[in-house]
Amino acid sequence: MSDLSILGIPIANPVIVGSGLLTDQERNIRKLIETGAGAVVTKTIHPSPPAGLDERILRLPVGMLNSTTYSKRSVAHWLGVLRSFADDGLPVIASIHADSPAELAVLAAEVQSTGCRALELGISCLNEESGLPDDNADRVYSYTSEVRTRTSLPVSVKLAIGEGLEDRVRAAIAGGADAVTLSDTISGAAVAPESGELELGGVYGYSGPGIKPLVLAAIWRLRRRRFTLPIMGVGGIASGRDVADYLQVGADVTQVYTALHTDMYTTLDRIVTEAAAITAVPQEAPV
């Protein structure tokens, strides 16, 4: 695994920490890398994140619901943090989004000026008040292609599995994406037994073990249909075996997130150690 890389960043192993509340602080990101993460994706940086939302997480017997959106820290704050990471040569990927393709392109150029080495476009978040009713191929192409006009950085587009995935992946490729990240959270809900109302007040993002078989199937199908671009597989990773499963179906690297909400650093160290032991054994190519 010493020759492994993603988005032009050499990484020590295929276990990347995905974007979320846990990666909203510089000290967390640094310690996650020290603990053994191959790379870390920041919480999504947004020029004008929604204000006044009740952002919470709800632990379920299997996985987690969350109503979070984007980092509340300013772009200026993040530019300084990213510059510090770049100065120290840390493997950090900046997750970014904005309200329009043109705004996102400007933000991408600002991030590139810090020396940050790669971007993940977090364009598929479904937790804003309006939801995400129009996550189609045209939208994916618009955001990706506009960013590509303003930056030379390697770009991964984060997409949710579901209807039209292949068309959305093709749109990301046509727009200039270097990789895709599969999958963002999918729509989920839980009912509060006391009131009969939906927990968190609505339908929000579900992540965790329940999504893993769906993402594995999606990646397997993409590879069977001759999609060759790099894929960062994410969804329900809680062990080294999960990492190996993703690599076996065709993911180039993986992202772990939800499992880290319990004993973050200890859990990450365990997953990295387990993955190293399992993936050291030659695996047969998927058929």
N, C-alpha and C positions, 0 to 999 in steps of 0.2 A: 504493500500500500504506500510505500515511500514515494512512488512516482505519480500518485493520485493528484488530480487537480479538477477544479470546477470553475467555470467562468474566468479562466486564466489565473486562478489563485491556487498555488500548491497547497495541499492540505495533508495532514498527517494521517487522517482516517476518514471514512465516509459518513461519520456521524456529525451532522451540522445542527446547531440549535436554531429552531425556527423563530419567526417573528411573533412577538406577543408581549404581554405585560412584564414577563420576566426579563425581557431584553430592552426595557425602557430606561435602564440606568447604566452609566458607564462602568461603575464598579462591578455590577453583575456580569456584564459582557466580558470584562477583563478576567474575572474569576472563572467564568465558564470556559474560556480559552485555556487558562492555567490548569483547569481540571481535566482537560483533554479533548474538548470539542474541536473537530476538524476546522470549523468556522462558526461564526455566529451571525444571524440576520437580525438587524435592529428592529425594534417596534417601528411600525410604519410612520414615516415622517410626512406630515401634511401641512401645507401653508396655512390652512384655515380649518382645523378639525372641528367637528360639531361641538357646540357648547351646550351645557345643561343636561346632557344625557345621563341617565342613571346606569353607570357601567358596573356590572357585577359578573361574577362567575357562579355557577351552580354545579356542584359535584353530583354526578349521577352514579348509580351502581356500576354502570359501564360508561366511562367517559365524562364529558363535561359540556355544559352549555355556557356560552358567554355572550354578554351584550356589549363588549368593548369595541372600540373603533380604532382611532389613531392616537399616536402620542400627543399628549397635551403640551409637550415641550416645544419651544419655538424652533423654527428653522435655524435661526442664528445659533441657538444653543447646540443643535445637532451638528452644524458645520464645524464648530469648534471641537466637539467630541470626535467627529470623524477625522479631523486634521490630526488630532492626538493619536488616534489609532494608526493612521497612515504613517506618522513619524516613527511609531514603534514597530511598524511592519506587521501589524496584527491582521489575521484573516477575517475581516469583517465585511459583510455585504449589507449595503444600505437598502432597506425597504422604503419605497416612496409611493405616494399617490397624490392626486390633486383633483380639483373639481372639473377640470377640462384638460384635454390633451396638450393644449398650448401651455397651460400652467405647469403641467407635469414636466414638459420639456425644459422649461426654465429651471425648475427645481433640479432636474437631472444634471444640467450644466453646472449649477451651483455646487452640487455634490461632487462632481468630477474635479472641480477646482480645489477640493480639499486633499486630493491624492487618494481618495477612496478607490478601490480597485474593481468594484462590481456593483450592480444594481439588481434588485428584485422589484418588479412592478406589482404592488399590492392593490390591483384594480378590481378585485372580485369580492371585497368585503360586503357582506349582506346586512350589517348591523346598523347602518344609518337609518334615520327615521323613515326615509322613503324606501328602504330596502334596496334591492338591486334588480329592478324589473327588466332591464334591457342588457343583460350581460351576453351579448351576441357577438358573432364574428366581426361585424362592422365596428363595433365598439372596441374590441380587442385590437383590431388593425389600426384604428385611429390613434389610440394611446401609444401603441408600440412604435408605429412609424413616426409619429411626431417626436417621441423621445429620441429615436435613432437620428433624426435630423440635427439634434443639438448635442449629442454625446457620442464618443467613440468607446465608451466603457462597455464591457460585456453585460448583457441584460438577460435576466430570466423573467418570464411573465408568469405570475402565480394565478392559476386557474382552479375553479372548482369542477369536480367531476359532475357529470349529468348530461342533459340533453345538448346535442350539438357540440360535444367536446372536440371531436376530430376537426370540425370546421373552425372552431376557435383556435386549436393548435395550428392549423394551416394559416390562419390569419396572423397569429403571432409570428410564425416563420416568415410570411410575406412581409410583415412589418419590420423585420430585421432582428427578431429575438435570437439569442444565442442558445437559449435553453428554456424549458418550462418547469414550473414547480407544481406538482400535483399531489395533494389537493388542498385547496383552501377549505375552510369549514363548509359544511352543508347545512341546509335548513333543518332545525330541530325544535322540539317543544316538549315540555313536561307539565303535567297538571298537578297543582297543589291540592292534596287530598282534603285539606280543611275547608277550602273555599270553592274548589272546582274551577278556579281561574288558572290561566297559564302562568307558570313560574316566570319570573323576570318581566312579566307583563306582555309577553308576545312570543313570536317565532324568532329565534336567533341562531347563532352559529353553534353547530354540534361538532365536537372533535373527540377522538379517543378510539379505543379498540374496535368499536362498532363500525367505524369507517374503513378499517384496514382491508377487509376482503373486497370492498368496492373499488378502492384505489388500486389494489393489486390487479384486479381484473381490467381496469382501465389502462394501466401501463402495459400489461400483457397484450391487450388488443392493439394498442398503438404500435408496439414492436412487431406484432404479427402483420400489421398493415404497412410496414416498412417506413415508419417514422424513425429517423435516425438521430435527431437532435438530442443533446443531453437532457436527461430528466432527473430532477430532484424529487424523490418519492417521500411523501409525508402523509401520515395518518395512522394513529394507533400504535406507534412504536414505543414499546416499553421494555424491550429486551434485545440482546444481541441476535436472537433467533429472528425477531421481527426485521432487523436490519438486513440479515442474510436473505430473508424472503423477498424483500424489495429488490435487492441486487439480483436475485435469481430470476425475477420476471422482467428485468431490463432496466431498472433504475440505475443511474450512474453513481449517485450518492443518495443519502437519506436526510430527512430533517426530523428531529424529535422535539416535541414541545409539551403536550398535555401531561405526560408522565412526570415531567420535571416540577409540576406543582406540588409534588410530594417529595420532600428531601432532595431538593434540586441538585446539589453538587454530588451527593452520594449516589443518586439515581443515575446521573450522567456518567460518573466514573464506572459504575457497574455495567451500563449499556456499552460503553466504549470497550471495556475489558472483555465482555462476552462476545462482542462483535469481532474483535481482533482474533479471539480463539476460534470462532466458527468460520470466519471468512478466510482464515489461513489454510483451510482445507479446500482443495480444488472443487469447484462446483460445475455441474453439467450446464450447458447453455439451455435456456428455455426453448420448448418446442411447441 
